[in-house]
Amino acid sequence: MNLRKRVNLLVVLLCFITLSSLAQGSRSPYTNLGIGDIQKGALMNNAGMGMKGTANGSFLFLNTANPALLPLNNIFTFEFGGFIETRSIMQDTLSENYTSGTFSHIAFGLPIIPSRWTMSFGLNPYSTINHRVRRIGSLEGSSFQIINDTELKGGLNEVYISNGVRINKYVSLGIKGSYLFGTRLEETETRIADENSPLSNVTTKFYDRITYSDVNLTGAAAFTIPLENQKQVIIAGTYSFDADVNTNKFTKLDQIRNNDGIVISSDTILTRQPGYFVLPSSMSIGATFSKRVSYLVGAEYHVSDWSQYATDNLAAGSMARSSTFAVGGEYTPNPTAINNYLLQMTYRAGFSYENTPYVVNGNQIREVGINFGLSAPLRYNNLSLSMKVGSRGNTGGNMISERFFKIGLGITVGDESWFYRSRFN
């Protein structure tokens, strides 16, 4: 089986896996806020350095963060990645541990005019919602206990198409168009715990679903300063415009008999009620210093004013302006060391500090992460690994603290003969 057939088979299998895992993601109480846990959107080579890749250009890997750097990719490229994480959630003396995972991206790169114009398209999560909570209380005017279980899941996904054009050896520009879609599903089940109650066999289920759909636009630029001995400096930036994302809301209330699951009654409250939420603008700037296929060091800064976040029934100000600073680098000891594979591998490390958009009890939640990674080359293919150890929030004062370990795996497939027809089979 030739490379093209192997890639086609791989794409079909991975698309199936992708579609089956869209609703999964990190499990965290903070995903209940806003539109969920905002994803960083980094491919595994950049995630290993703690960065999205604003100024990290490479001919081996696509750049989905900054389309202006796409012209560096001169061969057909396919990338797929996913992650698994363990997370400990602590509040005062209580703690819980979870394991979750999902895909992180699926992306294609097509060189239209090699070294001048490259197009990319793909699919990745934009935000994830995954939270469960149980509340136990008493029925007013009685001694019966009430159990209230709430589950929230879903999030936004992004389908995008990007184009990057190299104007000259110093300047390149890019544009990215995205279609955002997804759901936020909240299900709350309420039942009486006491078997002696005449209503103990009935569960009341409240179902609230919001669907999202709209488009978003990002512009990008990159400036390359060539230096001696294959060294260079890249200064780059992106800007994503704000958008009023369309929503539709559906709610209903069911009463279900516990012993056989039969719905006793069902009352639809809302059907396709239109609304919106404000997706704020965001900006990224970054700079890197590198030597071709040898080493790279860089830093980048991201900011998004989530204090502008609002919905049709929630005024702006429920969230805060978010910002992220990251610094990292990579090193390849000897990419031509044929007799020593370990010297051909690329090793990465980085650090990130984030003021998240979430505000709880008047306190803005912060996240700190230490990142590691590596890539194992296989001719034009690469197997990339990224790891992140981090924490978010603080304990005390009824606050919630999280500790997590995330490991990601990415596969890059490159085919230099994609546009050439074979003379012999």
C-alpha positions as CSV (number, residue, x, y, z in Angstrom):
1,M,0.0,0.0,0.0
2,N,1.5,3.3,-1.1
3,L,1.7,6.4,1.2
4,R,-1.3,8.1,-0.3
5,K,-3.6,5.1,0.3
6,R,-2.2,4.8,3.9
7,V,-3.0,8.5,4.5
8,N,-6.5,8.1,3.0
9,L,-7.2,5.1,5.3
10,L,-5.8,7.0,8.3
11,V,-7.9,10.1,7.6
12,V,-11.1,8.0,7.5
13,L,-10.3,6.3,10.7
14,L,-9.3,9.4,12.5
15,C,-12.3,11.4,11.3
16,F,-14.5,8.7,12.8
17,I,-12.7,8.9,16.1
18,T,-12.9,12.7,15.9
19,L,-16.6,12.9,15.4
20,S,-17.2,10.4,18.2
21,S,-15.2,12.4,20.7
22,L,-16.4,16.0,20.1
23,A,-18.4,16.2,23.3
24,Q,-15.6,15.2,25.6
25,G,-13.0,17.3,27.3
26,S,-11.4,18.3,30.5
27,R,-13.7,17.8,33.5
28,S,-13.6,20.9,35.7
29,P,-16.2,23.1,37.6
30,Y,-14.8,26.1,35.8
31,T,-16.2,24.8,32.5
32,N,-19.6,25.9,33.8
33,L,-18.6,29.5,33.4
34,G,-19.1,31.5,30.1
35,I,-18.8,29.2,27.1
36,G,-16.6,26.7,28.9
37,D,-12.9,26.0,29.1
38,I,-11.3,27.9,26.3
39,Q,-8.8,25.7,24.4
40,K,-5.4,26.9,23.6
41,G,-5.4,25.5,20.0
42,A,-1.8,24.5,20.0
43,L,-0.4,21.6,18.0
44,M,1.8,19.2,19.9
45,N,5.1,20.6,18.8
46,N,4.1,24.0,20.2
47,A,2.3,22.6,23.2
48,G,5.6,21.0,24.3
49,M,7.0,24.6,24.7
50,G,3.8,26.0,26.4
51,M,3.1,28.2,23.3
52,K,0.3,28.3,20.7
53,G,2.8,29.1,18.0
54,T,2.3,32.8,17.1
55,A,5.8,33.1,15.8
56,N,6.9,29.4,15.6
57,G,7.3,28.7,11.9
58,S,8.5,25.3,10.7
59,F,8.6,23.4,7.4
60,L,8.0,20.1,9.3
61,F,4.8,21.2,11.1
62,L,1.7,23.2,10.2
63,N,0.9,26.4,12.2
64,T,-2.8,26.6,13.0
65,A,-2.3,29.6,15.3
66,N,-0.8,32.0,12.8
67,P,-1.7,31.5,9.1
68,A,0.9,34.0,8.0
69,L,3.6,31.3,8.7
70,L,1.9,28.6,6.5
71,P,4.1,29.3,3.4
72,L,6.9,27.6,5.2
73,N,5.1,24.3,4.5
74,N,6.0,23.2,1.0
75,I,4.6,19.6,1.0
76,F,1.1,18.2,1.7
77,T,0.8,17.8,5.4
78,F,-1.7,16.1,7.6
79,E,-1.8,16.4,11.4
80,F,-3.9,14.7,14.1
81,G,-3.6,14.9,17.8
82,G,-5.3,14.2,21.1
83,F,-4.7,14.2,24.8
84,I,-5.4,12.4,28.1
85,E,-5.3,14.1,31.4
86,T,-5.7,13.4,35.1
87,R,-7.1,16.2,37.3
88,S,-7.5,16.6,41.0
89,I,-10.1,19.1,42.2
90,M,-9.9,20.3,45.8
91,Q,-12.2,22.5,47.9
92,D,-11.4,23.0,51.6
93,T,-11.1,19.4,52.9
94,L,-12.9,17.8,49.9
95,S,-11.1,16.4,46.8
96,E,-11.9,14.3,43.7
97,N,-9.8,12.8,40.9
98,Y,-10.8,12.5,37.3
99,T,-9.3,11.2,34.1
100,S,-10.6,12.5,30.7
101,G,-9.5,13.0,27.2
102,T,-10.4,14.0,23.7
103,F,-8.9,14.9,20.3
104,S,-7.1,18.3,20.1
105,H,-7.0,18.9,16.3
106,I,-7.2,17.5,12.8
107,A,-5.5,19.7,10.2
108,F,-4.4,19.6,6.5
109,G,-1.9,21.8,4.7
110,L,-1.9,22.2,0.9
111,P,0.9,24.2,-0.8
112,I,-0.8,26.0,-3.7
113,I,2.4,27.8,-4.8
114,P,5.3,26.2,-2.9
115,S,7.1,28.8,-0.7
116,R,4.6,31.5,-1.6
117,W,1.1,30.4,-0.9
118,T,-0.2,27.6,1.4
119,M,-3.7,26.8,2.4
120,S,-4.8,24.9,5.5
121,F,-8.1,23.6,6.8
122,G,-9.2,21.6,9.8
123,L,-11.3,21.0,12.9
124,N,-10.6,21.5,16.5
125,P,-12.4,22.2,19.8
126,Y,-12.8,25.9,20.7
127,S,-14.1,25.3,24.2
128,T,-15.2,22.4,26.3
129,I,-17.9,22.0,29.0
130,N,-17.8,19.0,31.3
131,H,-19.0,19.3,34.9
132,R,-21.2,17.4,37.3
133,V,-22.4,18.5,40.7
134,R,-24.7,17.0,43.4
135,R,-26.6,19.1,46.0
136,I,-28.5,17.6,48.9
137,G,-31.1,19.6,50.8
138,S,-34.4,19.3,52.6
139,L,-37.9,19.7,51.3
140,E,-39.4,22.7,52.8
141,G,-42.1,21.9,55.5
142,S,-41.0,18.3,55.8
143,S,-38.1,16.0,56.9
144,F,-37.6,14.5,53.4
145,Q,-34.2,14.9,51.8
146,I,-33.9,16.1,48.2
147,I,-31.1,15.0,45.9
148,N,-30.3,17.3,43.0
149,D,-27.9,16.1,40.3
150,T,-26.7,18.5,37.6
151,E,-24.6,17.6,34.6
152,L,-23.3,20.0,32.0
153,K,-21.5,19.0,28.8
154,G,-20.7,20.2,25.3
155,G,-18.8,23.2,24.1
156,L,-17.9,25.0,20.9
157,N,-16.1,23.4,17.9
158,E,-14.3,25.2,15.1
159,V,-14.1,24.4,11.4
160,Y,-11.6,26.7,9.7
161,I,-9.9,27.4,6.4
162,S,-6.6,29.4,6.4
163,N,-4.4,31.0,3.7
164,G,-0.9,32.3,4.1
165,V,0.9,34.3,1.5
166,R,4.6,35.2,1.4
167,I,4.9,38.8,0.1
168,N,8.7,38.7,0.0
169,K,11.5,37.2,2.1
170,Y,10.7,39.5,5.0
171,V,6.9,39.8,5.1
172,S,4.1,37.2,5.0
173,L,0.4,37.7,5.6
174,G,-2.5,35.3,6.5
175,I,-6.2,35.1,7.0
176,K,-8.3,32.5,8.8
177,G,-12.1,32.1,8.5
178,S,-13.8,29.9,11.1
179,Y,-17.3,28.5,11.5
180,L,-18.1,28.0,15.2
181,F,-20.8,25.5,16.2
182,G,-21.7,23.4,19.2
183,T,-24.1,22.9,22.2
184,R,-24.3,23.6,25.9
185,L,-26.4,20.9,27.5
186,E,-27.6,21.1,31.1
187,E,-29.6,18.3,32.7
188,T,-30.8,18.5,36.3
189,E,-32.5,15.6,38.0
190,T,-34.3,16.1,41.3
191,R,-35.7,13.3,43.4
192,I,-36.7,12.6,47.0
193,A,-34.3,10.3,48.8
194,D,-36.7,8.9,51.4
195,E,-38.5,5.8,50.3
196,N,-41.4,6.5,52.7
197,S,-42.3,9.6,50.6
198,P,-45.2,9.0,48.2
199,L,-43.1,10.9,45.5
200,S,-39.9,8.8,46.0
201,N,-40.6,6.9,42.8
202,V,-40.7,10.0,40.6
203,T,-37.7,12.0,39.3
204,T,-38.2,15.5,37.9
205,K,-35.7,16.2,35.0
206,F,-35.1,19.7,33.7
207,Y,-33.4,19.8,30.3
208,D,-31.8,22.9,28.9
209,R,-30.0,23.0,25.6
210,I,-28.3,25.9,23.8
211,T,-27.0,25.5,20.3
212,Y,-24.4,27.9,18.9
213,S,-23.5,28.8,15.3
214,D,-21.6,31.7,13.7
215,V,-18.5,32.7,11.8
216,N,-15.3,34.4,13.0
217,L,-12.3,36.0,11.2
218,T,-8.6,36.2,12.1
219,G,-5.9,38.3,10.4
220,A,-2.2,37.6,10.8
221,A,1.2,38.9,9.9
222,A,4.8,37.7,10.3
223,F,8.1,39.5,9.8
224,T,11.3,37.5,9.2
225,I,14.7,38.9,9.8
226,P,17.4,36.6,8.2
227,L,20.7,36.3,10.0
228,E,24.0,34.6,9.3
229,N,24.5,30.8,9.4
230,Q,20.8,29.9,8.8
231,K,19.6,31.9,11.8
232,Q,16.6,34.1,11.8
233,V,14.3,36.2,14.0
234,I,10.5,36.0,13.5
235,I,8.2,38.7,14.9
236,A,4.5,37.9,14.4
237,G,1.0,38.7,15.5
238,T,-2.7,37.7,15.1
239,Y,-5.9,39.5,15.7
240,S,-9.3,37.8,15.9
241,F,-12.4,40.1,15.6
242,D,-15.3,40.0,18.0
243,A,-18.6,38.4,17.0
244,D,-22.2,38.1,18.1
245,V,-22.6,34.3,18.0
246,N,-26.2,33.2,17.3
247,T,-27.8,30.8,19.8
248,N,-31.1,28.8,20.0
249,K,-32.5,27.6,23.3
250,F,-34.7,24.6,24.0
251,T,-36.0,23.7,27.4
252,K,-38.4,21.1,28.8
253,L,-39.5,19.5,32.0
254,D,-40.1,15.8,32.4
255,Q,-41.4,13.6,35.2
256,I,-40.0,10.1,35.0
257,R,-41.1,7.0,36.9
258,N,-37.9,5.5,38.5
259,N,-38.8,1.8,38.5
260,D,-39.4,1.5,34.7
261,G,-38.1,4.8,33.2
262,I,-41.5,5.7,31.7
263,V,-42.1,9.5,31.2
264,I,-45.2,10.3,33.1
265,S,-45.5,13.9,31.8
266,S,-43.5,16.2,29.6
267,D,-43.8,20.0,29.3
268,T,-41.9,21.9,26.6
269,I,-41.1,25.4,27.9
270,L,-39.0,26.9,25.0
271,T,-38.5,25.8,21.4
272,R,-35.7,27.4,19.4
273,Q,-35.8,30.7,21.2
274,P,-33.2,32.8,19.4
275,G,-30.5,34.7,21.3
276,Y,-26.8,35.5,21.1
277,F,-23.6,35.8,23.1
278,V,-20.7,38.2,22.6
279,L,-17.4,36.5,21.6
280,P,-14.7,39.1,22.4
281,S,-11.8,40.0,20.2
282,S,-8.4,38.6,20.9
283,M,-4.8,39.5,20.1
284,S,-1.5,37.5,20.1
285,I,2.1,38.7,19.6
286,G,5.3,36.6,19.7
287,A,8.9,36.5,18.7
288,T,11.4,33.7,18.1
289,F,15.1,33.3,17.5
290,S,16.1,30.1,15.7
291,K,18.6,28.2,13.6
292,R,17.1,26.0,11.0
293,V,16.5,22.4,12.2
294,S,18.7,23.0,15.2
295,Y,17.2,25.2,17.9
296,L,14.5,27.7,18.7
297,V,13.7,30.0,21.6
298,G,10.7,32.3,21.9
299,A,8.0,34.0,23.9
300,E,4.5,35.1,23.2
301,Y,1.6,37.1,24.8
302,H,-2.1,36.7,24.3
303,V,-4.9,38.9,25.5
304,S,-8.7,38.7,25.2
305,D,-11.2,41.1,26.9
306,W,-13.7,38.6,28.2
307,S,-15.2,41.4,30.4
308,Q,-17.1,42.1,27.2
309,Y,-18.8,38.7,27.4
310,A,-22.5,39.0,27.5
311,T,-25.6,37.0,26.4
312,D,-29.1,38.1,25.6
313,N,-30.0,37.8,29.3
314,L,-26.7,38.4,31.0
315,A,-25.0,41.8,31.0
316,A,-21.2,42.2,30.3
317,G,-18.9,42.1,33.3
318,S,-19.5,38.5,34.6
319,M,-16.0,37.6,33.4
320,A,-12.6,39.3,33.2
321,R,-9.9,40.3,30.8
322,S,-7.7,37.2,30.2
323,S,-4.0,37.2,29.4
324,T,-1.4,34.5,28.9
325,F,2.4,34.8,28.8
326,A,4.5,31.8,27.6
327,V,8.2,31.2,27.0
328,G,9.8,28.1,25.7
329,G,12.3,26.5,23.3
330,E,13.3,23.4,21.4
331,Y,16.6,21.7,20.5
332,T,17.7,19.1,18.0
333,P,21.2,17.8,18.9
334,N,22.1,16.5,15.4
335,P,19.3,16.0,12.8
336,T,21.8,14.3,10.4
337,A,23.1,11.7,13.0
338,I,22.1,8.6,11.0
339,N,23.7,6.2,13.5
340,N,22.2,7.8,16.6
341,Y,18.4,8.2,16.5
342,L,18.2,10.0,19.9
343,L,20.3,12.9,18.5
344,Q,17.8,13.3,15.6
345,M,14.9,13.8,18.0
346,T,13.7,17.3,19.0
347,Y,13.4,18.1,22.7
348,R,11.2,20.9,24.1
349,A,10.4,22.7,27.3
350,G,8.4,25.8,28.3
351,F,6.5,27.7,31.0
352,S,3.1,29.5,30.8
353,Y,1.2,31.8,33.2
354,E,-2.4,32.7,32.6
355,N,-5.0,35.1,34.0
356,T,-8.0,33.1,33.0
357,P,-11.3,34.9,32.2
358,Y,-13.1,33.2,35.2
359,V,-14.0,35.2,38.2
360,V,-15.2,33.4,41.4
361,N,-16.2,35.3,44.5
362,G,-14.5,38.4,43.1
363,N,-11.2,36.6,42.5
364,Q,-9.8,36.1,39.0
365,I,-8.6,32.5,38.6
366,R,-5.0,32.0,37.6
367,E,-3.3,29.0,35.9
368,V,0.4,28.1,35.9
369,G,1.9,25.3,33.7
370,I,5.3,23.7,33.1
371,N,5.6,22.0,29.7
372,F,7.8,19.3,28.1
373,G,7.8,17.6,24.7
374,L,9.7,15.8,22.0
375,S,9.3,14.8,18.4
376,A,10.6,11.6,16.8
377,P,11.2,12.0,13.0
378,L,10.2,9.4,10.5
379,R,11.4,10.9,7.2
380,Y,8.7,13.5,6.4
381,N,6.6,12.2,9.2
382,N,6.8,13.0,12.9
383,L,5.4,11.6,16.1
384,S,5.2,14.3,18.7
385,L,4.6,14.1,22.5
386,S,3.7,17.0,24.8
387,M,3.3,17.0,28.6
388,K,2.0,19.7,30.9
389,V,2.0,19.8,34.7
390,G,-0.2,22.7,36.0
391,S,-2.4,24.2,38.6
392,R,-5.4,26.5,38.5
393,G,-7.2,28.4,41.3
394,N,-6.5,28.5,45.1
395,T,-7.9,26.7,48.0
396,G,-9.5,28.3,51.1
397,G,-12.5,30.6,51.4
398,N,-14.7,28.1,49.6
399,M,-12.5,28.4,46.5
400,I,-11.7,25.5,44.2
401,S,-8.2,24.5,43.3
402,E,-7.1,22.1,40.5
403,R,-3.9,20.2,39.9
404,F,-3.6,18.4,36.5
405,F,-1.2,16.4,34.4
406,K,-1.9,16.4,30.6
407,I,-0.2,14.3,28.0
408,G,-0.8,14.8,24.3
409,L,0.2,12.8,21.2
410,G,0.3,14.1,17.7
411,I,1.0,12.5,14.3
412,T,2.3,14.5,11.4
413,V,2.2,12.9,7.9
414,G,4.0,14.7,5.0
415,D,3.9,13.6,1.4
416,E,6.2,15.5,-1.1
417,S,4.7,13.6,-4.0
418,W,1.0,14.3,-3.2
419,F,0.5,16.3,-6.4
420,Y,2.5,14.1,-8.7
421,R,1.0,11.2,-10.6
422,S,3.0,7.9,-10.5
423,R,4.2,6.6,-13.9
424,F,4.3,3.0,-12.6
425,N,2.1,1.1,-10.1
